[in-house]
Amino acid sequence: MIDEEDDEEVLKKKWSLKTILKNLVLIGLIVIGIAFMYIGGPDPTMNLIIGFTFICLGVSIIQMKKPPKDPVRQTLTILKCNNCGSIEVKNYEEGDFVFKSKGVCTKCAGSLEVIQIYSVKLKKAKDKGKKLEKDKETLKQTIKI
């Protein structure tokens, strides 16, 4: 019926320029903190406090993570005819429950009964335009040969 999204998409994530720059800045904060602590100056206590603050700030920001986005889900109701056994899939409506009589069969005018209610995670729409252009280009090359 409806394919669920593969978990392999998480593994295929690439590093963006924004992520790389963010990590470099955070590592820079930690390095500055260490430099304050070891290089020293006229007031070693103040340098220790400033260095420790930079290190704590950098590590704390690294530890923060964005909450994962909730996937788009669709709840479906499966109806089965008591007479002919035909099955229909419809969107879930408030008040649906298993074994509820819900409407009339379009094939035999029998009673439809809810047999399942479930939710599926929907796939993200893939970029069909690029694939279509690639397929057209392949077809043109095949025709020329």
N, C-alpha and C positions, 0 to 999 in steps of 0.2 A: 504494500500500500504506500506508505510514506516512509522514505528512507531517513534514518537518523544520521546526524552528523558524526563523522568519524573523529575519534580522539587523536588521530595522527596529525590533525591540523595544528595542535598545540606544539608538536615536535618540530614542525616546519617553520616555526617563527624565526624571523630574521632580525638582526640587530639594526635598529634605525639610528640615524645620525643623532637624533635627540637623546636616545638612550646612552649612546657612547659618550656624548658630551656631558650628560648628567653624571655618569660614573666617573669620568675624568675630574670633574669639579669636586665630587665627594672625596675622591682619593687625594686631590690637592688639599682639601681642608685637613685631612688627617696628616699629610706630610707637613703642612704649615704648623700644625699642633706639635708634631714631633720636633720640628726645627725650633720652635719657641722654647720647648722644654730643654733641649740639649745645647743650643747656642748660648743661651743665657743673656745677661746684660747687667745693668747696674742693680736691678732688683730681682734676684733669682726667684723669690716667692711669687712675685707678680707674673713672671714669665712661666712658671710652673702652672699657675692657675689659668692663664690665657691658653697655654698649650693644651692642658687637660680639657678646657672648654671646647676648643676646636676639634679635638679628637672625639669627644662625646657627641658633638653636633654632627660630624661626618658619619660616625657609626650609627647614630640614631636615624638619620635620614636614609642610610642604606637599608636599615632594617624595616622601614615602612614600606608596605606594599599596597597597591591598589586592590580594592575588593573586586573579585571576579564578577564579570557581567552575567546577569541571569540570562540563560538562553531563551530564545523565543519558543514558546511551546503552544501547541494546539490540542485541545481536548476534544475527543471524538466519541460519539455514541454509535454502537453497532446494534442494528435492529434486525430481527429475524421473524419471518412470517411463520405463524403457527400451522398454516395449511400447506403451502408449497415449499417452505424452507428457504425461500430466497432471502438474501442478506442485503441490507442497505447500510451505508455509512453516512452519518450526518454529523454536523457540528453539535457539540454539547450545548444544551439549553438548561437554564436554571430550573431545578426541580426534577431533572432526569435521575432515575435510579434503576438498578437491575430488577428485572421482572415487571417493569411498568409497561402497561399497554399504551402504545403510542401510535395512533393513526391506523390507516388502512393500506394494505398491500396494493401496489399498482398493477401487479400481474393477475392476482386471483381475488382481490377484494377481501382477503382474510385479515386477521388482526396481527399487527406488528408488535413485537415485544422486545424490550431492551435486554440484550444478553451480555454486553460488555460496555464499559466506559473506561477509556484510558487516555493518557496524555503522551504526545510525542514531541521530541525536540526537532524543530525544523532546521533544514540545512540553509546555509547562507546562499544567496543567489550567486552563481558563478558568472564570471565575465564571459558571456557567450559571444560578444562582438569580436574579441581577439581570436577565439577559436574559429569563428566563422571566416574571418579574413585569412587565417592560416590554411584552412581547408580549401578556400577559393584559390589561394596561391599554389597549393599542391595540385589541385585539379588543372590549373592552367599549365603547370610544368608537365603534367602527365599528357595533356592534349598536345603540347608542342613536340613531345618525343614521338 
